[in-house]
Each structure stands twice: as structure tokens, then as C-alpha cells.
């Protein structure tokens, strides 16, 4: 029998969700592939993947998938406050921006920036999609959306320039998002999740596990939940490994995974997601806001079908 195919975003913020598949007891059970967020969604849409972690907005664009799709319960990549890995970096205060470069690898974050421009910053800039190169993006536009590990690198550099220790406040907290980066006096940083929270009083759900309906069995859901629990129990180990790959401080990466990213799909996150869908529909970014449909949680299931109890949320 062919293995279930899983498409995964190759950013640090997904690592705890997939650690059981890549480095734990579920290793080898599924066929894994790694790419950028937009291509994860394309893999699911085209049938190259059975389950994918996709930008939240792409859930609303999956109507043409044969048999339909369904989201996996209890899991997400979300932020209840500052996220530090989705930034708008600007050469001037954002209210003065007339052209914004959007990372073409992004979907949900690009939609968030469009919503923030209209609802929080009060601007109607020209948007242009570009490859994720902050220097080139800022050479062509007044501001640039930077996501994932490159954005986290910018945030950590900002903290270092600001003289903040690993235990200090995160980048772009409070009024810091309205100040030039110390030492780089032409740049302003805006944490997109923080700005969304300021505008809506809701958390920001960035990505979801979504699969073809016939592929998402209770056993599959149990494995995905087990992988997440395995990863959340080993965040320090994940941060140490990522520090070597990214050449960034492990304590800072661990703090990012523990404090900035929320891996649940709790009631508060669900409310934020539903509001995001509604705003996207009102802005014409999606045809309509269809309700989020979740696969049934495997109550009482055993993690990885190997005996460890699942902790469900």
C-alpha cells in the first residue's frame, strides 16, 4: 500500500508539528516533502499530496479538489501576539508607503498585509509580488513583506541592535513597531500578527493541516496529533538543531517556538480564523467565507498507534 504523502513548509515554525514524522517514532510511516507555503497548497490542490500544511487562506480556495478537503483538528501555526517571523519592513513609516512588495511564497500573510493596509494603516498602496529577497524588495518598493526564517533573522538582528537580551521583550512590541531600527535609521519594522491583534483583538492563524477528505482517517489524525505532542516535548532539541542550520542563537529560537508560535486550534484561534475569513471575503480576496470543517478528533486514541496517550486540545 502506498504511503500517505505529506507536504510540509520548510520553516522552523512548523518543526514541532512534524518532529514525530522526521525525528520520532513515526519516522518512515509517511512520504514527506518540504517546500514553501504557497507550493504546499499547490501540492494538495494538484493531487501531489494527500495532506499539507497550507496557508490559512488557501483552505477557502480548495473547492475544486476532487472529493473535497477537511482540516485536521487541534493543530495550527498561530500567534496570539507578536510572531516575529512575519514582518513588514519599510523604508518609511508604513502610513506613507505607496508600493509594497509581497513575498510570492506567501498567501495568508500577503492577505493580512492587504487587510491591514485598508483597516489599520489607512493606505491603498500598489502591491507587487517578488521573490523573497528583502534587499531587492526594498529597492523596488517602499516596504516589503518578509516571512519565515528570513523574517525571524531580521527580528533577531533588530533585537541585537536594540541591545535586547534573549529574555527581553520581543521585536515590535508596543510602540517599537513605529520606530526606526536602531543603527539602520531608514527602516521600520511592523510585526504583522501584532498589528492584526491591535486591529481585531483576535489571534492570527497562519497555517492549517488540511487533507483530502478520504485520506484523513481517525488513525491519520491520531498520528498528526501524536507528532505535534512529540515535537512540543522537544522544543529545546529542535531549537538546538535549527541553530546550527540557521546560524542563529538556540535560546532565541527556543523562545520563538515557545512564546511566539501557538500550535493549537483552540476556541480563541478559531474565532480569529473565522474573522480573518470574513474580512478576506469582504475584501474580495476569496469568493466567500465557508465555515471551517474539521475532521473528528480521535477521542481516546493512542498516539502513533504505539501506546503513548494523546493529549488532545
C-alpha positions, -999 to 999 in steps of 0.1 A, spaced: 0 0 0 14 34 -10 24 57 19 3 88 25 20 119 10 26 149 33 37 183 21 54 204 47 65 240 49 103 242 53 103 268 81 112 265 117 77 273 129 64 240 115 91 218 130 73 209 163 43 198 143 63 173 122 90 163 146 74 129 152 75 123 115 110 135 109 128 125 141 104 105 162 85 72 164 65 80 132 96 83 110 92 65 78 55 59 81 46 87 56 62 102 25 74 137 33 82 166 10 93 201 20 87 234 2 74 270 7 38 277 19 23 285 -15 36 253 -31 23 232 -2 -11 244 -11 -5 237 -48 7 202 -40 -26 195 -22 -47 211 -49 -30 192 -78 -31 158 -60 6 156 -54 0 155 -17 -27 139 5 -22 162 35 -4 195 35 2 223 59 -12 252 39 -17 290 44 -49 295 62 -65 315 33 -59 286 9 -84 265 28 -110 288 12 -96 282 -23 -97 243 -23 -133 240 -36 -121 222 -68 -102 194 -51 -119 161 -60 -138 147 -30 -132 179 -11 -108 187 18 -110 188 55 -89 204 82 -72 184 109 -84 193 144 -64 207 173 -34 219 154 -23 251 136 6 276 133 -8 306 150 2 337 170 -17 352 199 6 383 199 38 391 182 50 364 158 84 378 148 86 357 116 61 378 96 73 413 92 66 443 70 100 461 67 97 496 55 119 525 44 95 550 58 65 549 82 40 525 68 13 552 65 35 568 38 41 537 18 29 538 -18 43 505 -31 46 473 -11 65 442 -22 48 409 -12 68 376 -8 54 355 -36 58 324 -14 32 337 10 -6 336 8 -21 342 42 5 368 52 0 387 19 -37 388 26 -31 400 61 -10 429 48 -37 439 24 -63 438 52 -40 459 75 -34 485 48 -71 491 44 -82 486 80 -53 498 102 -29 518 83 -54 536 61 -34 533 28 -41 520 -7 -6 511 -20 3 493 -52 12 456 -44 39 437 -63 48 401 -58 85 394 -57 109 366 -48 118 366 -10 149 389 -12 144 417 13 172 439 -2 158 436 -37 122 441 -25 131 473 -7 150 485 -37 118 482 -57 92 493 -31 87 514 0 80 483 21 84 446 19 66 416 34 92 391 47 81 358 62 95 326 78 131 321 88 144 352 68 120 374 88 130 358 121 166 366 112 156 402 107 137 403 140 167 388 159 190 414 143 167 441 154 168 428 189 206 427 189 208 463 175 183 474 202 205 458 229 179 434 239 188 401 257 172 368 249 149 373 279 139 408 268 106 419 251 101 405 215 106 426 184 80 451 175 62 450 209 41 480 216 54 513 201 86 497 189 69 489 157 67 526 150 104 533 155 133 531 131 156 501 136 184 514 158 216 517 137 196 514 105 177 546 106 159 542 73 140 510 83 108 505 102 96 471 114 59 460 117 51 426 132 20 416 111 5 393 138 8 421 164 -8 446 140 -37 422 133 -42 418 171 -42 455 175 -68 459 148 -91 430 157 -83 419 193 -80 384 179 -51 360 174 -37 353 140 -39 317 124 -13 314 97 -14 278 86 -35 246 90 -31 209 83 -56 202 55 -61 169 37 -82 152 11 -113 140 28 -109 103 20 -73 104 33 -80 119 67 -89 88 88 -91 88 126 -57 69 126 -41 96 105 -54 124 128 -41 105 158 -6 103 142 -6 140 134 -16 149 170 10 125 183 37 141 161 28 175 175 29 163 211 63 146 204 76 179 190 63 201 217 80 180 243 113 185 225 113 222 216 148 227 231 162 199 210 145 214 179 160 248 186 195 234 191 193 217 157 178 247 140 205 270 155 232 250 136 213 251 103 203 288 105 234 301 124 212 318 150 213 316 188 194 285 201 179 303 231 164 329 209 149 302 186 135 282 216 119 314 229 104 320 195 89 285 194 76 286 230 64 322 232 56 335 197 41 305 180 9 288 192 4 253 178 -32 249 188 -65 255 172 -83 264 204 -115 284 206 -97 318 206 -77 309 175 -108 295 158 -125 329 164 -96 347 149 -96 325 119 -133 329 112 -129 367 114 -100 365 91 -120 345 66 -149 370 68 -126 400 63 -110 383 33 -144 377 17 -154 413 23 -122 425 7 -128 402 -24 -97 381 -16 -118 349 -15 -152 342 -31 -169 336 2 -161 326 38 -172 290 41 -172 275 76 -141 256 87 -148 219 86 -127 197 110 -121 160 110 -133 142 141 -108 142 169 -98 106 178 -111 107 214 -92 81 234 -69 72 206 -33 62 212 -5 82 198 12 67 168 -8 35 173 21 26 196 7 31 231 15 67 242 -16 86 253 -25 115 232 -31 149 247 -59 164 227 -68 201 227 
